[in-house]
């Protein structure tokens, strides 16, 4: 009986500690949750009905708050705008308290700022049948706070938005894979040849020799 009591107490204490290090926010049909994983390390989950360009707002918001994306996965579940995403971020010097930020509000920002010049080490752009027809972009670039937001803003200027993303940072290098669709009037559609050529030209100019 004593051992069971101790186990129950340990579980309760663990649950209380997790709750103390997790915060939740909701904005209409969208939500976000952040959990502290360790010193300066946090996991952010977002889901629900999100705008087509929601990730641009989230990345720009994270950059303003001095939070660097270490790795992430995001995927659109249906064509009605339902998403699920998980981001692991690192708080850099000068960052706000990540547990006090409403990340779901970042996703609702409609303004897409002009993208600064892009800098890539390499990239590969191919047509993919995934998600009904997309452009699959893989690239390597020097890791920097705001890198992904800059890329997504540049793609948005070409009316291309991600429907799935795999983000990872290894040895100060961002090694990411994105599936891009065209933002049509009735939702995401397969990019056409002109959009592919325009994106390829943008990426080619961004490669640093």
N, CA and C atoms as a LAMMPS dump frame, in Angstrom:
ITEM: TIMESTEP
0
ITEM: NUMBER OF ATOMS
627
ITEM: BOX BOUNDS ff ff ff
-5.0000000000000000e+02 5.0000000000000000e+02
-5.0000000000000000e+02 5.0000000000000000e+02
-5.0000000000000000e+02 5.0000000000000000e+02
ITEM: ATOMS id mol type element x y z
1 1 1 N 0.821 -1.201 0
2 1 2 C 0 0 0
3 1 3 C 0.856 1.252 0
4 2 1 N 1.94 1.234 0.788
5 2 2 C 2.828 2.398 0.84
6 2 3 C 3.443 2.656 -0.524
7 3 1 N 3.893 1.545 -1.198
8 3 2 C 4.526 1.686 -2.509
9 3 3 C 3.542 2.248 -3.531
10 4 1 N 2.286 1.772 -3.495
11 4 2 C 1.279 2.294 -4.412
12 4 3 C 1.018 3.764 -4.148
13 5 1 N 0.996 4.144 -2.89
14 5 2 C 0.786 5.552 -2.539
15 5 3 C 1.921 6.41 -3.071
16 6 1 N 3.161 5.895 -2.938
17 6 2 C 4.307 6.645 -3.444
18 6 3 C 4.244 6.796 -4.96
19 7 1 N 3.857 5.709 -5.643
20 7 2 C 3.756 5.772 -7.098
21 7 3 C 2.686 6.759 -7.531
22 8 1 N 1.544 6.739 -6.854
23 8 2 C 0.467 7.671 -7.185
24 8 3 C 0.91 9.108 -6.934
25 9 1 N 1.642 9.314 -5.824
26 9 2 C 2.128 10.651 -5.515
27 9 3 C 3.134 11.122 -6.547
28 10 1 N 3.998 10.201 -7.006
29 10 2 C 4.997 10.565 -8.016
30 10 3 C 4.324 10.946 -9.325
31 11 1 N 3.284 10.166 -9.71
32 11 2 C 2.559 10.501 -10.937
33 11 3 C 1.872 11.845 -10.82
34 12 1 N 1.277 12.112 -9.674
35 12 2 C 0.593 13.382 -9.467
36 12 3 C 1.58 14.542 -9.514
37 13 1 N 2.746 14.343 -8.868
38 13 2 C 3.752 15.403 -8.878
39 13 3 C 4.279 15.642 -10.29
40 14 1 N 4.465 14.547 -11.058
41 14 2 C 4.926 14.68 -12.43
42 14 3 C 3.913 15.403 -13.293
43 15 1 N 2.63 15.078 -13.113
44 15 2 C 1.583 15.754 -13.875
45 15 3 C 1.512 17.227 -13.52
46 16 1 N 1.677 17.538 -12.233
47 16 2 C 1.639 18.932 -11.803
48 16 3 C 2.806 19.712 -12.388
49 17 1 N 3.988 19.079 -12.409
50 17 2 C 5.162 19.744 -12.967
51 17 3 C 4.985 19.997 -14.456
52 18 1 N 4.424 18.999 -15.178
53 18 2 C 4.195 19.165 -16.614
54 18 3 C 3.206 20.285 -16.874
55 19 1 N 2.143 20.334 -16.051
56 19 2 C 1.15 21.386 -16.224
57 19 3 C 1.748 22.755 -15.975
58 20 1 N 2.644 22.849 -14.993
59 20 2 C 3.262 24.126 -14.669
60 20 3 C 4.161 24.601 -15.792
61 21 1 N 4.687 23.666 -16.611
62 21 2 C 5.61 24.01 -17.681
63 21 3 C 4.956 23.939 -19.055
64 22 1 N 3.628 23.957 -19.095
65 22 2 C 2.876 23.927 -20.348
66 22 3 C 1.801 25.003 -20.316
67 23 1 N 1.668 25.738 -21.412
68 23 2 C 0.599 26.722 -21.516
69 23 3 C -0.168 26.477 -22.814
70 24 1 N -1.438 26.834 -22.812
71 24 2 C -2.34 26.546 -23.934
72 24 3 C -3.076 27.824 -24.314
73 25 1 N -3.243 28.038 -25.629
74 25 2 C -3.983 29.196 -26.121
75 25 3 C -4.914 28.76 -27.244
76 26 1 N -6.029 29.447 -27.369
77 26 2 C -6.976 29.162 -28.448
78 26 3 C -7.409 30.466 -29.1
79 27 1 N -7.588 30.406 -30.42
80 27 2 C -8.092 31.545 -31.179
81 27 3 C -9.098 30.994 -32.172
82 28 1 N -10.393 31.036 -31.808
83 28 2 C -11.419 30.454 -32.656
84 28 3 C -11.233 28.956 -32.779
85 29 1 N -11.102 28.476 -34.026
86 29 2 C -10.949 27.04 -34.266
87 29 3 C -9.487 26.609 -34.329
88 30 1 N -8.569 27.487 -33.934
89 30 2 C -7.142 27.158 -33.93
90 30 3 C -6.616 27.2 -32.503
91 31 1 N -5.525 26.464 -32.241
92 31 2 C -4.991 26.401 -30.887
93 31 3 C -3.472 26.253 -30.937
94 32 1 N -2.83 26.592 -29.827
95 32 2 C -1.39 26.369 -29.7
96 32 3 C -1.084 25.954 -28.27
97 33 1 N -0.025 25.159 -28.129
98 33 2 C 0.415 24.674 -26.818
99 33 3 C 1.93 24.697 -26.804
100 34 1 N 2.521 25.213 -25.73
101 34 2 C 3.971 25.233 -25.606
102 34 3 C 4.369 24.545 -24.311
103 35 1 N 5.41 23.711 -24.402
104 35 2 C 5.901 22.944 -23.261
105 35 3 C 7.403 23.149 -23.131
106 36 1 N 7.855 23.404 -21.921
107 36 2 C 9.284 23.532 -21.67
108 36 3 C 9.899 22.133 -21.607
109 37 1 N 10.926 21.902 -22.41
110 37 2 C 11.593 20.602 -22.46
111 37 3 C 12.897 20.577 -21.683
112 38 1 N 13.485 21.73 -21.482
113 38 2 C 14.766 21.824 -20.789
114 38 3 C 15.258 23.252 -20.855
115 39 1 N 16.464 23.506 -20.376
116 39 2 C 16.991 24.869 -20.415
117 39 3 C 16.984 25.434 -21.843
118 40 1 N 16.204 26.477 -22.06
119 40 2 C 16.118 27.179 -23.348
120 40 3 C 15.52 26.332 -24.468
121 41 1 N 14.949 25.177 -24.164
122 41 2 C 14.377 24.303 -25.189
123 41 3 C 12.877 24.153 -24.964
124 42 1 N 12.095 24.318 -26.037
125 42 2 C 10.637 24.293 -25.917
126 42 3 C 10.022 23.597 -27.135
127 43 1 N 8.857 22.971 -26.906
128 43 2 C 8.083 22.355 -27.979
129 43 3 C 6.793 23.144 -28.151
130 44 1 N 6.511 23.538 -29.377
131 44 2 C 5.293 24.281 -29.696
132 44 3 C 4.432 23.415 -30.603
133 45 1 N 3.195 23.206 -30.218
134 45 2 C 2.242 22.493 -31.059
135 45 3 C 1.145 23.454 -31.483
136 46 1 N 0.779 23.382 -32.755
137 46 2 C -0.32 24.188 -33.288
138 46 3 C -1.234 23.285 -34.089
139 47 1 N -2.521 23.635 -34.114
140 47 2 C -3.442 22.826 -34.883
141 47 3 C -4.771 23.522 -35.086
142 48 1 N -5.619 22.873 -35.862
143 48 2 C -6.951 23.41 -36.116
144 48 3 C -7.042 24.118 -37.454
145 49 1 N -8.007 24.991 -37.563
146 49 2 C -8.241 25.743 -38.795
147 49 3 C -7.283 26.928 -38.845
148 50 1 N -6.312 26.868 -39.747
149 50 2 C -5.307 27.911 -39.861
150 50 3 C -5.334 28.503 -41.267
151 51 1 N -4.957 29.781 -41.378
152 51 2 C -4.887 30.445 -42.668
153 51 3 C -3.873 29.745 -43.566
154 52 1 N -4.013 29.928 -44.884
155 52 2 C -3.095 29.289 -45.825
156 52 3 C -1.653 29.714 -45.574
157 53 1 N -1.448 30.982 -45.21
158 53 2 C -0.093 31.502 -44.994
159 53 3 C 0.269 31.576 -43.515
160 54 1 N -0.329 30.718 -42.695
161 54 2 C -0.132 30.82 -41.252
162 54 3 C 1.329 30.661 -40.84
163 55 1 N 2.075 29.826 -41.556
164 55 2 C 3.442 29.558 -41.128
165 55 3 C 4.335 30.777 -41.309
166 56 1 N 4.017 31.639 -42.271
167 56 2 C 4.784 32.874 -42.431
168 56 3 C 4.662 33.716 -41.17
169 57 1 N 3.432 33.879 -40.68
170 57 2 C 3.21 34.661 -39.463
171 57 3 C 3.883 34.048 -38.251
172 58 1 N 3.831 32.705 -38.137
173 58 2 C 4.457 32.03 -36.998
174 58 3 C 5.973 32.21 -37.037
175 59 1 N 6.578 32 -38.2
176 59 2 C 8.036 32.133 -38.299
177 59 3 C 8.497 33.554 -38.022
178 60 1 N 7.766 34.536 -38.55
179 60 2 C 8.142 35.922 -38.288
180 60 3 C 7.956 36.273 -36.816
181 61 1 N 6.89 35.748 -36.208
182 61 2 C 6.677 35.982 -34.783
183 61 3 C 7.769 35.361 -33.931
184 62 1 N 8.177 34.149 -34.276
185 62 2 C 9.258 33.5 -33.537
186 62 3 C 10.556 34.3 -33.666
187 63 1 N 10.834 34.799 -34.868
188 63 2 C 12.061 35.585 -35.068
189 63 3 C 12.038 36.856 -34.225
190 64 1 N 10.877 37.518 -34.177
191 64 2 C 10.781 38.741 -33.351
192 64 3 C 11.032 38.435 -31.883
193 65 1 N 10.596 37.264 -31.437
194 65 2 C 10.754 36.896 -30.03
195 65 3 C 12.087 36.204 -29.754
196 66 1 N 12.958 36.152 -30.755
197 66 2 C 14.296 35.56 -30.616
198 66 3 C 14.236 34.068 -30.284
199 67 1 N 13.322 33.367 -30.959
200 67 2 C 13.203 31.921 -30.816
201 67 3 C 13.619 31.278 -32.127
202 68 1 N 14.612 30.395 -32.072
203 68 2 C 15.163 29.759 -33.262
204 68 3 C 14.574 28.363 -33.426
205 69 1 N 14.091 28.047 -34.633
206 69 2 C 13.514 26.733 -34.912
207 69 3 C 14.642 25.715 -35.064
208 70 1 N 14.612 24.689 -34.239
209 70 2 C 15.608 23.624 -34.31
210 70 3 C 15.132 22.513 -35.248
211 71 1 N 13.88 22.126 -35.112
212 71 2 C 13.277 21.177 -36.048
213 71 3 C 11.758 21.323 -35.965
214 72 1 N 11.095 20.898 -37.027
215 72 2 C 9.639 21.056 -37.059
216 72 3 C 9.051 20.129 -38.109
217 73 1 N 7.781 19.813 -37.916
218 73 2 C 7.001 19.095 -38.921
219 73 3 C 5.609 19.687 -38.922
220 74 1 N 5.13 20.022 -40.096
221 74 2 C 3.782 20.573 -40.232
222 74 3 C 3.129 19.948 -41.449
223 75 1 N 1.835 19.681 -41.345
224 75 2 C 1.125 19.031 -42.455
225 75 3 C -0.331 19.465 -42.467
226 76 1 N -0.811 19.795 -43.665
227 76 2 C -2.237 20.081 -43.827
228 76 3 C -2.984 18.758 -43.9
229 77 1 N -3.988 18.604 -43.053
230 77 2 C -4.706 17.336 -42.972
231 77 3 C -5.813 17.228 -44.008
232 78 1 N -6.481 18.33 -44.285
233 78 2 C -7.586 18.324 -45.243
234 78 3 C -7.542 19.616 -46.037
235 79 1 N -8.361 19.696 -47.061
236 79 2 C -8.393 20.895 -47.899
237 79 3 C -9.2 22.031 -47.278
238 80 1 N -9.783 21.82 -46.095
239 80 2 C -10.566 22.891 -45.487
240 80 3 C -9.721 23.78 -44.578
241 81 1 N -8.413 23.572 -44.558
242 81 2 C -7.534 24.434 -43.768
243 81 3 C -7.117 23.854 -42.442
244 82 1 N -7.422 22.584 -42.17
245 82 2 C -7.027 21.964 -40.906
246 82 3 C -5.563 21.559 -40.96
247 83 1 N -4.803 21.942 -39.936
248 83 2 C -3.372 21.67 -39.873
249 83 3 C -3.006 21.044 -38.534
250 84 1 N -1.862 20.373 -38.515
251 84 2 C -1.238 19.951 -37.272
252 84 3 C 0.255 20.205 -37.435
253 85 1 N 0.87 20.78 -36.428
254 85 2 C 2.285 21.134 -36.523
255 85 3 C 2.944 20.993 -35.165
256 86 1 N 4.22 20.638 -35.186
257 86 2 C 5.023 20.582 -33.973
258 86 3 C 6.384 21.194 -34.279
259 87 1 N 6.777 22.177 -33.483
260 87 2 C 8.039 22.866 -33.665
261 87 3 C 8.853 22.772 -32.387
262 88 1 N 10.122 22.464 -32.509
263 88 2 C 11.05 22.51 -31.388
264 88 3 C 11.919 23.745 -31.562
265 89 1 N 11.912 24.614 -30.572
266 89 2 C 12.621 25.882 -30.692
267 89 3 C 13.608 26.052 -29.542
268 90 1 N 14.577 26.914 -29.783
269 90 2 C 15.587 27.249 -28.776
270 90 3 C 15.503 28.75 -28.516
271 91 1 N 15.434 29.117 -27.245
272 91 2 C 15.4 30.528 -26.872
273 91 3 C 16.823 31.081 -26.913
274 92 1 N 17.064 32.077 -27.754
275 92 2 C 18.374 32.697 -27.861
276 92 3 C 18.449 33.882 -26.896
277 93 1 N 19.645 34.445 -26.652
278 93 2 C 19.767 35.587 -25.725
279 93 3 C 18.819 36.721 -26.104
280 94 1 N 18.119 37.241 -25.105
281 94 2 C 17.168 38.314 -25.32
282 94 3 C 15.764 37.863 -25.646
283 95 1 N 15.526 36.551 -25.644
284 95 2 C 14.204 36.033 -25.981
285 95 3 C 13.195 36.328 -24.876
286 96 1 N 11.936 36.484 -25.283
287 96 2 C 10.843 36.588 -24.32
288 96 3 C 10.602 35.22 -23.693
289 97 1 N 9.831 35.191 -22.613
290 97 2 C 9.492 33.92 -21.973
291 97 3 C 8.602 33.12 -22.923
292 98 1 N 9.087 32.005 -23.484
293 98 2 C 8.294 31.251 -24.466
294 98 3 C 6.966 30.748 -23.923
295 99 1 N 6.865 30.546 -22.608
296 99 2 C 5.62 30.044 -22.031
297 99 3 C 4.526 31.11 -21.97
298 100 1 N 4.891 32.364 -22.159
299 100 2 C 3.927 33.448 -22.059
300 100 3 C 3.476 33.982 -23.419
301 101 1 N 3.897 33.351 -24.501
302 101 2 C 3.584 33.833 -25.845
303 101 3 C 2.376 33.08 -26.411
304 102 1 N 1.462 33.814 -27.051
305 102 2 C 0.303 33.197 -27.716
306 102 3 C 0.672 32.944 -29.184
307 103 1 N 1.216 31.776 -29.451
308 103 2 C 1.686 31.46 -30.796
309 103 3 C 0.544 31.376 -31.795
310 104 1 N -0.618 30.99 -31.327
311 104 2 C -1.758 30.878 -32.227
312 104 3 C -2.118 32.229 -32.821
313 105 1 N -1.814 33.326 -32.115
314 105 2 C -2.079 34.657 -32.659
315 105 3 C -1.129 34.983 -33.804
316 106 1 N 0.109 34.473 -33.753
317 106 2 C 1.042 34.685 -34.868
318 106 3 C 0.467 34.12 -36.16
319 107 1 N -0.199 32.97 -36.049
320 107 2 C -0.72 32.287 -37.235
321 107 3 C -1.838 33.072 -37.906
322 108 1 N -2.437 34.024 -37.201
323 108 2 C -3.579 34.768 -37.724
324 108 3 C -3.164 36.086 -38.373
325 109 1 N -1.865 36.389 -38.372
326 109 2 C -1.393 37.635 -38.958
327 109 3 C -1.458 37.531 -40.475
328 110 1 N -2.176 38.463 -41.107
329 110 2 C -2.384 38.391 -42.554
330 110 3 C -1.254 39.055 -43.339
331 111 1 N -0.568 40.017 -42.735
332 111 2 C 0.464 40.751 -43.465
333 111 3 C 1.678 39.862 -43.731
334 112 1 N 2.147 39.862 -44.966
335 112 2 C 3.35 39.121 -45.35
336 112 3 C 4.428 40.141 -45.703
337 113 1 N 5.459 40.292 -44.88
338 113 2 C 6.477 41.304 -45.133
339 113 3 C 7.341 40.941 -46.329
340 114 1 N 8.005 41.952 -46.882
341 114 2 C 8.945 41.706 -47.97
342 114 3 C 10.099 40.857 -47.454
343 115 1 N 10.512 39.883 -48.241
344 115 2 C 11.563 38.971 -47.806
345 115 3 C 12.937 39.576 -48.07
346 116 1 N 13.859 39.467 -47.122
347 116 2 C 15.237 39.896 -47.37
348 116 3 C 15.907 38.953 -48.354
349 117 1 N 17.08 39.308 -48.869
350 117 2 C 17.78 38.418 -49.808
351 117 3 C 18.011 37.029 -49.205
352 118 1 N 17.753 36.008 -50.009
353 118 2 C 17.913 34.642 -49.543
354 118 3 C 19.35 34.176 -49.772
355 119 1 N 19.812 33.295 -48.901
356 119 2 C 21.139 32.724 -49.033
357 119 3 C 21.053 31.218 -48.813
358 120 1 N 21.286 30.46 -49.879
359 120 2 C 21.24 29.01 -49.818
360 120 3 C 22.598 28.433 -50.201
361 121 1 N 22.912 27.262 -49.651
362 121 2 C 24.095 26.533 -50.079
363 121 3 C 23.778 25.671 -51.304
364 122 1 N 22.6 25.037 -51.276
365 122 2 C 22.193 24.173 -52.376
366 122 3 C 20.689 23.934 -52.289
367 123 1 N 20.11 23.446 -53.39
368 123 2 C 18.681 23.122 -53.374
369 123 3 C 18.378 22.112 -54.472
370 124 1 N 17.233 21.468 -54.326
371 124 2 C 16.691 20.58 -55.358
372 124 3 C 15.194 20.824 -55.443
373 125 1 N 14.703 21.058 -56.642
374 125 2 C 13.284 21.327 -56.856
375 125 3 C 12.745 20.332 -57.873
376 126 1 N 11.753 19.525 -57.454
377 126 2 C 11.175 18.507 -58.342
378 126 3 C 9.66 18.53 -58.213
379 127 1 N 8.995 18.068 -59.25
380 127 2 C 7.55 17.915 -59.191
381 127 3 C 7.217 16.653 -58.408
382 128 1 N 6.171 16.741 -57.591
383 128 2 C 5.767 15.617 -56.744
384 128 3 C 4.265 15.389 -56.873
385 129 1 N 3.813 14.119 -56.854
386 129 2 C 2.38 13.848 -56.882
387 129 3 C 1.712 14.038 -55.511
388 130 1 N 2.505 14.261 -54.471
389 130 2 C 1.958 14.396 -53.122
390 130 3 C 1.011 15.587 -53.029
391 131 1 N -0.015 15.422 -52.201
392 131 2 C -1.005 16.482 -51.938
393 131 3 C -1.704 16.945 -53.222
394 132 1 N -1.885 16.036 -54.166
395 132 2 C -2.59 16.393 -55.389
396 132 3 C -1.735 17.084 -56.426
397 133 1 N -0.43 17.14 -56.199
398 133 2 C 0.479 17.797 -57.135
399 133 3 C 1.142 18.999 -56.495
400 134 1 N 2.419 18.888 -56.196
401 134 2 C 3.156 19.967 -55.531
402 134 3 C 4.567 20.041 -56.106
403 135 1 N 5.288 21.068 -55.694
404 135 2 C 6.717 21.169 -55.948
405 135 3 C 7.431 20.828 -54.652
406 136 1 N 8.278 19.796 -54.69
407 136 2 C 9.017 19.422 -53.487
408 136 3 C 10.39 20.078 -53.524
409 137 1 N 10.619 20.908 -52.53
410 137 2 C 11.877 21.646 -52.439
411 137 3 C 12.675 21.145 -51.248
412 138 1 N 13.9 20.715 -51.508
413 138 2 C 14.842 20.416 -50.427
414 138 3 C 16.006 21.383 -50.574
415 139 1 N 16.504 21.876 -49.442
416 139 2 C 17.595 22.844 -49.527
417 139 3 C 18.448 22.797 -48.26
418 140 1 N 19.657 23.306 -48.405
419 140 2 C 20.572 23.488 -47.286
420 140 3 C 20.953 24.96 -47.25
421 141 1 N 21.024 25.513 -46.041
422 141 2 C 21.329 26.932 -45.892
423 141 3 C 21.946 27.173 -44.524
424 142 1 N 22.715 28.239 -44.376
425 142 2 C 23.237 28.582 -43.044
426 142 3 C 22.078 28.87 -42.096
427 143 1 N 22.087 28.25 -40.924
428 143 2 C 21 28.451 -39.978
429 143 3 C 21.042 29.869 -39.424
430 144 1 N 19.882 30.494 -39.321
431 144 2 C 19.777 31.841 -38.763
432 144 3 C 18.357 32.056 -38.291
433 145 1 N 18.195 32.85 -37.224
434 145 2 C 16.862 33.195 -36.757
435 145 3 C 16.136 33.948 -37.865
436 146 1 N 14.954 33.483 -38.218
437 146 2 C 14.163 34.141 -39.254
438 146 3 C 14.367 33.59 -40.65
439 147 1 N 15.253 32.576 -40.809
440 147 2 C 15.521 32.022 -42.138
441 147 3 C 14.257 31.475 -42.785
442 148 1 N 13.532 30.613 -42.071
443 148 2 C 12.353 29.989 -42.661
444 148 3 C 11.285 31.024 -42.984
445 149 1 N 11.101 32.004 -42.112
446 149 2 C 10.124 33.057 -42.381
447 149 3 C 10.466 33.828 -43.644
448 150 1 N 11.766 34.102 -43.857
449 150 2 C 12.195 34.814 -45.065
450 150 3 C 11.896 33.991 -46.31
451 151 1 N 12.184 32.697 -46.248
452 151 2 C 11.905 31.824 -47.378
453 151 3 C 10.413 31.771 -47.697
454 152 1 N 9.605 31.587 -46.66
455 152 2 C 8.164 31.464 -46.886
456 152 3 C 7.575 32.768 -47.41
457 153 1 N 8.101 33.906 -46.946
458 153 2 C 7.621 35.189 -47.451
459 153 3 C 7.971 35.34 -48.931
460 154 1 N 9.177 34.894 -49.31
461 154 2 C 9.572 34.954 -50.717
462 154 3 C 8.682 34.057 -51.564
463 155 1 N 8.377 32.858 -51.061
464 155 2 C 7.511 31.952 -51.811
465 155 3 C 6.094 32.515 -51.9
466 156 1 N 5.618 33.13 -50.828
467 156 2 C 4.274 33.706 -50.829
468 156 3 C 4.163 34.829 -51.86
469 157 1 N 5.253 35.551 -52.091
470 157 2 C 5.233 36.618 -53.098
471 157 3 C 5.03 36.046 -54.495
472 158 1 N 5.312 34.746 -54.655
473 158 2 C 5.069 34.057 -55.924
474 158 3 C 3.76 33.273 -55.89
475 159 1 N 2.953 33.49 -54.847
476 159 2 C 1.679 32.779 -54.648
477 159 3 C 1.889 31.288 -54.47
478 160 1 N 3.01 30.912 -53.813
479 160 2 C 3.285 29.515 -53.484
480 160 3 C 3.346 29.374 -51.974
481 161 1 N 2.602 28.397 -51.459
482 161 2 C 2.529 28.199 -50.019
483 161 3 C 2.752 26.727 -49.688
484 162 1 N 3.375 26.429 -48.546
485 162 2 C 3.622 25.029 -48.184
486 162 3 C 2.354 24.328 -47.712
487 163 1 N 2.256 23.052 -48.052
488 163 2 C 1.182 22.21 -47.502
489 163 3 C 1.768 21.143 -46.579
490 164 1 N 3.09 20.994 -46.596
491 164 2 C 3.785 20.124 -45.657
492 164 3 C 5.227 20.592 -45.542
493 165 1 N 5.797 20.451 -44.334
494 165 2 C 7.167 20.899 -44.102
495 165 3 C 7.874 19.956 -43.146
496 166 1 N 9.139 19.664 -43.443
497 166 2 C 10.034 18.973 -42.522
498 166 3 C 11.243 19.884 -42.328
499 167 1 N 11.455 20.339 -41.107
500 167 2 C 12.514 21.298 -40.816
501 167 3 C 13.486 20.668 -39.832
502 168 1 N 14.781 20.791 -40.116
503 168 2 C 15.79 20.248 -39.207
504 168 3 C 17.056 21.07 -39.306
505 169 1 N 17.693 21.288 -38.151
506 169 2 C 18.971 21.994 -38.101
507 169 3 C 20.039 21.037 -37.59
508 170 1 N 21.118 20.898 -38.371
509 170 2 C 22.22 20.03 -37.974
510 170 3 C 23.532 20.766 -38.197
511 171 1 N 24.34 20.883 -37.136
512 171 2 C 25.65 21.517 -37.221
513 171 3 C 25.569 22.899 -37.866
514 172 1 N 24.636 23.718 -37.353
515 172 2 C 24.446 25.096 -37.813
516 172 3 C 23.989 25.19 -39.267
517 173 1 N 23.454 24.084 -39.784
518 173 2 C 22.938 24.077 -41.147
519 173 3 C 21.452 23.72 -41.127
520 174 1 N 20.652 24.523 -41.817
521 174 2 C 19.242 24.188 -41.994
522 174 3 C 19.126 23.244 -43.179
523 175 1 N 18.497 22.104 -42.95
524 175 2 C 18.295 21.115 -44.01
525 175 3 C 16.8 20.79 -44.029
526 176 1 N 16.092 21.446 -44.921
527 176 2 C 14.64 21.444 -44.882
528 176 3 C 14.048 20.848 -46.156
529 177 1 N 12.814 20.392 -46.028
530 177 2 C 12.057 19.885 -47.172
531 177 3 C 10.638 20.447 -47.085
532 178 1 N 10.185 21.065 -48.175
533 178 2 C 8.86 21.669 -48.219
534 178 3 C 8.123 21.209 -49.461
535 179 1 N 6.825 20.982 -49.327
536 179 2 C 5.952 20.688 -50.449
537 179 3 C 5.121 21.941 -50.704
538 180 1 N 5.279 22.55 -51.864
539 180 2 C 4.663 23.839 -52.172
540 180 3 C 3.532 23.676 -53.178
541 181 1 N 2.416 24.346 -52.887
542 181 2 C 1.274 24.364 -53.801
543 181 3 C 0.982 25.806 -54.177
544 182 1 N 0.27 25.975 -55.259
545 182 2 C -0.115 27.307 -55.7
546 182 3 C -1.374 27.743 -54.959
547 183 1 N -1.37 28.981 -54.489
548 183 2 C -2.519 29.516 -53.754
549 183 3 C -3.55 30.021 -54.747
550 184 1 N -4.417 29.134 -55.208
551 184 2 C -5.448 29.512 -56.153
552 184 3 C -6.644 30.149 -55.471
553 185 1 N -7.553 30.706 -56.26
554 185 2 C -8.729 31.39 -55.704
555 185 3 C -9.62 30.437 -54.928
556 186 1 N -9.638 29.152 -55.319
557 186 2 C -10.504 28.179 -54.651
558 186 3 C -9.725 27.247 -53.732
559 187 1 N -8.486 27.639 -53.38
560 187 2 C -7.677 26.806 -52.503
561 187 3 C -6.367 26.435 -53.179
562 188 1 N -5.612 25.548 -52.552
563 188 2 C -4.313 25.147 -53.076
564 188 3 C -4.482 24.26 -54.309
565 189 1 N -3.69 24.548 -55.339
566 189 2 C -3.732 23.77 -56.573
567 189 3 C -2.299 23.466 -57.003
568 190 1 N -2.169 22.576 -57.964
569 190 2 C -0.856 22.185 -58.46
570 190 3 C -0.186 23.373 -59.144
571 191 1 N 1.064 23.682 -58.806
572 191 2 C 1.763 24.796 -59.47
573 191 3 C 1.92 24.535 -60.971
574 192 1 N 1.837 25.601 -61.764
575 192 2 C 2.009 25.441 -63.202
576 192 3 C 3.48 25.619 -63.594
577 193 1 N 3.776 25.434 -64.872
578 193 2 C 5.165 25.507 -65.343
579 193 3 C 5.766 26.886 -65.118
580 194 1 N 4.983 27.933 -65.325
581 194 2 C 5.506 29.29 -65.121
582 194 3 C 5.911 29.499 -63.667
583 195 1 N 5.084 29.033 -62.732
584 195 2 C 5.413 29.18 -61.316
585 195 3 C 6.664 28.37 -60.95
586 196 1 N 6.778 27.176 -61.523
587 196 2 C 7.97 26.369 -61.248
588 196 3 C 9.222 27.053 -61.763
589 197 1 N 9.175 27.6 -62.997
590 197 2 C 10.344 28.273 -63.565
591 197 3 C 10.707 29.528 -62.772
592 198 1 N 9.692 30.274 -62.345
593 198 2 C 9.945 31.492 -61.571
594 198 3 C 10.589 31.159 -60.229
595 199 1 N 10.071 30.117 -59.562
596 199 2 C 10.656 29.702 -58.289
597 199 3 C 12.079 29.197 -58.492
598 200 1 N 12.295 28.414 -59.54
599 200 2 C 13.626 27.888 -59.793
600 200 3 C 14.627 29.018 -60.031
601 201 1 N 14.212 30.053 -60.731
602 201 2 C 15.094 31.194 -60.986
603 201 3 C 15.423 31.918 -59.681
604 202 1 N 14.418 32.08 -58.81
605 202 2 C 14.651 32.72 -57.513
606 202 3 C 15.648 31.925 -56.691
607 203 1 N 15.461 30.622 -56.653
608 203 2 C 16.355 29.779 -55.862
609 203 3 C 17.772 29.777 -56.434
610 204 1 N 17.87 29.749 -57.759
611 204 2 C 19.18 29.73 -58.401
612 204 3 C 19.979 30.992 -58.059
613 205 1 N 19.282 32.125 -58.036
614 205 2 C 19.956 33.386 -57.68
615 205 3 C 20.385 33.409 -56.206
616 206 1 N 19.73 32.575 -55.388
617 206 2 C 19.991 32.598 -53.944
618 206 3 C 21.175 31.728 -53.535
619 207 1 N 21.641 30.867 -54.446
620 207 2 C 22.736 29.967 -54.095
621 207 3 C 24.041 30.748 -54.015
622 208 1 N 24.721 30.636 -52.869
623 208 2 C 25.984 31.328 -52.656
624 208 3 C 27.138 30.458 -53.147
625 209 1 N 27.947 31.007 -54.018
626 209 2 C 29.08 30.239 -54.553
627 209 3 C 30.227 30.186 -53.563
